[in-house]
């Protein structure tokens, strides 16, 4: 459980911007006074005093944050001492007006140095380099490069063996980790006690255990956390950070599936084996990626049920109703400004009671989205939801529901998206989804559903989009030849 000290420490990235802004403002006032020949000495003194106090508070919060051990000690010390020096010089600049220009100039220089080292800790070294800017890609089809065969001289006898060398980890995996993961998981910063910059640390894992199971991507957190819904607290990279492209995710899957080798592989090809492979050959990988919203698929081409609901404005819940839910730690917020419809989120509820679901009748006409993630909700407790005539998205992720709950949910006339991730539903239970009148998307990852059950559901409801977290690889047909006889 997070301590008070750890909680205060997490405010450092926020607090640190206060002294930066205030001190630079104080320096700007000094320039303004010198150029315009006006007397703003009192304002300048106030700015330097306020900046010095803010710098001292920021240093305190930074020290508490550093105690987590998630940062490299040497880098923290440089940032820490330059920050303390900045705070000290700020107080001196305020106190000794006679030497203010000299002290202020030194403070601004130290402030810049401290900010740079802070940026390295937060974003990784080289965060200012344009050469390290990631290349974005939006294609849903990923590709893995086929290892190159070292071509032999044309004079070599046809029966001589050839050598194929591949270093998949160094050439394909490391660039992905460096671009997306090192800023939080390397020697400079070890968030969660995890480093991903060397083989030894990857295999060691972090505070919460191992992240790599060679040969099994689904059991490897290094891969499986990439596929979690973006608003899941375990999703990696965290929401707001650059997300991996589908090609990068597929490369990591391929590497882990093949055994997660950290070494160069050398293979001697016999004359009977293929002796030449195009170095640029591509294996297309059809890879379904989860969207930013755990219950939101790619934008449909036709008007969705939710859009139809929101197009007809209704009266929003009154302030007393919203306050009633807030007292019970249920977050109720508008789905769209001016429409009157809301979403309800139980994520902060500490003491869940089944009666809370009954209380949703207070917003039965306005409630469009409901999130019950990680709450101990049982099948029979879902009956009150049948009164929610406009409920369009329902997230039951990691609840205790079973197949019996699916019989209750079919009573929802406008349910379009359903998240059953991490529940105990089975092949038999999900067949009921074919009778849901408006259902378009269902999430079934980490359930008891098998591929056979999913195929049965697809046949019964072909229009239903099923997200099961599995990857489907489509390899080219190597039996076909493009050569023609002349």
N, C-alpha and C positions, 0 to 999 in steps of 0.2 A: 504494500500500500504506500502511496506517495506521502512523504513527510512534508511538513510545513516548509522546511528549508528547501527541499526540492521544488516545491510549488513556487516559492518566491524566486528561486534561481531561473525558472523558465520565463520569467518576465525580463530577463536581461536583454534578449534581442529586441524587445519593445522599448525598454528604458534607455538603451544606448543611443537611440535616435534623438532623445531630448537634448543631451549636452552637445551633440554634434550641431543640431540646428541652432541652439541658443548661443553657443560660443562663436559660431560663424556669423551669426547675426550681430553679436557684439563687435566683432572685427569689422563687419561691414559698416556699422555705425561710426566707428573710428575713421574709416575712409571717407564716409559721408561728411563728418565734421571737418576733416582736413580739406576736402575739396570745396565744400559749400561755405566754409568759414562760419558755421553756426555752432552754438554751444549746446551740445546734447550730452555733456559729461555725466550728468546724473543717470541718464538712460543707459549710457555705456557701462557705468559702474554696476547698475542693477543687472544688466545682461550678464556681465562676467561673474557676479555673485551667484545668480540663478544657475548659470551654466556650470559653475564649480560645484554647487550642491548637487545638481543633477548628475554630474560626472561621478561624484562620490557615491551616490546611491546606485548608479549603474555598476560601479566597481564592486560594491557589496553583493549585488545580485549575481554578477559574473563570477565572483569567488564561490558562491553557493552552487552555481551551475557546474563549475569545474570539479566540484567534489564528487560528481556522478561517476568520474573515471572514464567518461566516454570520449575524452579528448586527449591528444598526445601531450604529455607533460611539458616538453620543451617549448612547443608552439604556444601552449597556454601561458607559460611564464613570460614569454616575450610580449604577448598581447596584454597580460595582466600588468606588467611593470610599466609599459608605455601608457596604459590607461591610467594607472596611479600617478605617473609623472604628469600626465595631462591635467588631472584633477588638481594636483599640487600647484602647477604653474598657473592654473585658472584662478586659484585663491590669491596667489602672489600678484597676478595681473590686476585683480580687484583691489588689493591692499596698497600697492605701490604705484600710484598714478604717475609719479615722476619717470618711472622706467616702463611705462605701460606698453609703448610701441615695441620695445625689445622683447618683453615678456610675452606679449600677445602674439608676436610673430613666431616665437619658439613654441608657444602653445598650439598654434595652428599646424605647425610642422609635425609636432608629436601626435596631434589628433589625427592627422592623415596617416601616419605610420601605424598607430593603434588601430585605426579603422581598416587598414589594409590587412593586418594580421587577423583581425576579427573576421574579415571576409574570407580569408583562407580557411579559417576554422569552420565557418558555416557552409561555404560553397565549394571548398577544395582549392588547392593551389592552381594557379592559371585561370581563375574565374574571370579575369579581365581580358584574357587572350581571345581575340576573334578567331584564331586558328582552331580553337577547341569548340567552336559553336556546333552543336549537334545538327545533323541533317534530318529534317522531318520527312516522314513518309506516311501516306494515308491509305496505301493499298492494303486490301485484306488478304492478298495472296502473298505468302512469304516465299523465300528461296534460300536454299543452302548450296554453297559452292561444292561441287564434286572435287575431291582431291586430284591434284595434278600429277600426271605420270611424266617422269623425266624422259624426254624423247631421246632415243639413241641415234647416233650418227647413221646415215643411210647406208654406210658401208659395213656396219656391223651385221654379222650373219643372222639370219632370221631365227635360228635356233638358240641365240644367246638370250639369257634372262635379262629382264629390265627391272629397275628399282623405282618404287613409288614411295615418296616421302610426304608425310602430312603432319602438321603441327596445329591441329584444330584449336586447341585451347589458346595457344599464343596468338594465332592469326585471326580467329573468329570470336572467341569468348572474351578474352582480355579487353579488346576495344569496347565491347558492350559494357562490361563492368566498369571500366575506367570512365566512360562517358556518363553512365547513369547511376553508379553506386559508390564510387570512391569518395564523393563529397561527404558522405555520411558514414562510410564503412572502410576506413583506411587508417594508416598510421597517424594521420592528423586528427581524425575524429572517429571514435569507435562507438557509434550509437548502438545501444543494446549489447555492448561488449563484443560486437561482431566486426571483423575485418574481412574484406574480400579481395585484398590486394596481393595475397600470396597463397600458394597451394596449402601450406600448413594451416593458415588461419581459416581458409574456407572449410577444410575438413574438420577443424576444431569446433566451428560454430560460435554461437554467442551465449549470452546469459540464459536464453530460453532453449538451449540445446542445439543439436546439429541442424544444418540447413541443406545438406546434400546427401542423397541416397543414390549411389551410383547404379544406373540401370533402371531407376524408377522415378521419373519426373513428378508423378502425382504425389509421392511421399517426400519430395524434396521441396522445402520451403523456398529455396532459391528460385524455384520455378512456380510452384503452386500459388504463392502469394501474389504473383503477377496477374493471376486470373481472377482474384477476388474482386467483388464489386468495388468501384473506385471510392465509395464513401465508407467502405469497411476500414476500421482502424488498423487492420493487419495488412491491408493492400500495400504493395510496394511497386514502384516508388510511391511515397505518400502523395495524397491529393495536393495539387498545386505544383508538383515537380514535373519535369519532363517525363512522359510515359514512353515505355519501349514501343517500338513499332512492331507490327505483326511479324516482320522478317526477323527482328532481333529475338523475339520470344521463341520463334521456331528454331533458331540457331541454338538457343540454350536447351530447348527440348531435345533436339537432335544430339547435342553433346552429352547430356545426362543419360539419355536412352542408350547411347552406345558405350556407356561405362564411365563417363566423366574422366577420361584420361588427361593427365597433366603433362604427358611426355610426347615427344615426337615419335611417330609411328613409321617404321620402315618395312616395306613389303616387297618381296622379290616375286615378280610375275614370271610364270613359266610360259613357254611359247604357246601353250594351249589357252592361256588366259588372254583377255583383251590387252593389247600392247600399246594402245594409244587412246587417251581420253581427252577430249577438248577441255582445256583449262577453264573455259568460260561456260561449261555446261551447267544448266540450272535444273534443279529438281523443284517443281512447283508444289507448295504445301498449302492446301486449303485450310485456313486457320481461323475459326470463329472467335472473335475477341469480345469480352464483355464491355458494355458501355459505361460511361461515367456514372450513370444512375443505375443502381443495382437492379432496378425493375424497369429500365428504359432501353428498348432496342433501338437500332438505327431508325431514323425518321421515316415513317411510312409515306408512301406515295399518295395515299388517299387520306381523307379526313378521318382522324381517329375518334373513338367514342369519347375520349376525354375532351377533345377539341369541341365536339358537339355539346358536351355538358357545359363547358366554360363559356360557350357563345351565348348562353341564356343566363344572364346575371340573376343572382339571388341575394337576399338580405344576409349580410355577414353576421357571424355570431357577435353578440354584444360584449362589451368589456368585462362584465361580471362573469360571463361564461368562460372567456379566455383565462381570466384570473382563477376561476375555479379549477381548471385543468392545470394551470401552472403550480397551484398549491400542491397538486398531486404529482408534480414533476413530469407532467405530460406536455410536450411542446406542441402548441397549435399555432400554425402560421398560414398566411394566405398562399394559395397556389398561384394566383394571378391577381395583380392589383386591380381593384375595381369590380371584380367578378363576384366576390362574396364567398367563394369556395375556399376550403382550407385542407391542410394535411395535418395529421396527428402522429407524433413520434413518441414512443415509449422508451427510447434508448436511455433516458436518464432516470427512469423509475427504479428506485432502490428496493421498494417493498411491493412487489406486484400482488394484486388481489383480483380475482375474477370479476368482482363487482365493478372494476374500472371499465371493463368492456361494456357493461350495461349502461354506464354513465355516458357513453358515446352517443346515446340516443339524443342528448342535448344538441348535437350538431348533425343529426341524421340526414338532414337535407343538404348540408353544406360540405360534409366530409367526402373528399374525393380520393385521398391517399392515406393509407394507414400502415405504419411500420411498428411491428411487435418484436423486432429482432432481439434475440438472446433472453427473452422472457419465458418463464416456465408455463406457457400457455398449453392447455390440454384440449382435446377434441370437443368435449361437451361445453366448454367455455365460449366457443365460437358462435353459439346459437344467436346471441343478441346482434351479431353482425348482419343478420338477414334484414334488419330494419334500415340498414344503410343503403338506401335505394340508388345513390349516386356513387358508391364506392367503385373506383376504377382501377386502383393499384393497391395490392395487398402484399406486404412483406412479412412472411412467417419464418424467416431465416433463423436457424438454430433454436427453434421452439420444440415442444414435446409432442407435437401433433402426429397422428398416424393416418391411415387410409380413411378412418371414420370421419375425419374432419372434412374430407373432400366432398362427402355427401351433403354436408351443411352449406358449403360455399357455393354450390351450384344454384342456391337460391338468390345469389347476387346477380341482378339482371344486367349490370353494366361493367362487370369485372373483366378487365382487358389484359391485365398483367399480374402474374402470380409468382412469387418467389418462395420456393420450397427448399432452398439450399440448407443442407445439414439436418433435415428432418428424417423421420422413419417411414416415409411413404414407400410403397412397393409397386411392383409391376401391375398387380391387380387393382390397386387403388387409383393409379393414374389413368386407367382406362375411363374413369368417370369424367376426366377432363374433356373428353370428346363431346360431352353433352352440354358443356358450358356455352351459352349462346354467343357471347362476345369475346371469349378468351383468344388472345393472339400470341402471347408470349408466356412461357413457363420456364422457371429455373429449377433444374433437378440435380445440380452438382452435389456430390457427397451425400446422396440418399441411398436407399436400398434398391433403387431401380436399376435394372440391367439393360444392356443394349437390345435384347429381345423385346423387353417391355416397351422400350422407346419406339422400336420399329412397328409394333402393334398399334401404338397410339398414333404414329404418323399415318398409318394406313386408314385409321378411323377418322382422323382429322388432319388432312394434308396441309391445310393452311396454317396450322399451329407452328410457331417458331419455338423449338426446344433447345435450351442451353444446358448442356450436360457436362461442360468442361473437358470434353474429350476432343482430341485432335484427329483430323482425317487427312491422310496423306495420299496424294494422287501422283504416282510416279509415271514417268513417260514409258511407253511401250517400246522396250529395247529390241523386241523381236522383229519390229518392222524396219525395213531399210529404205533409205531415200534414193539409193542408187538405181539407175535404170540401165537396162542393157541397150547398147547402141546397135 
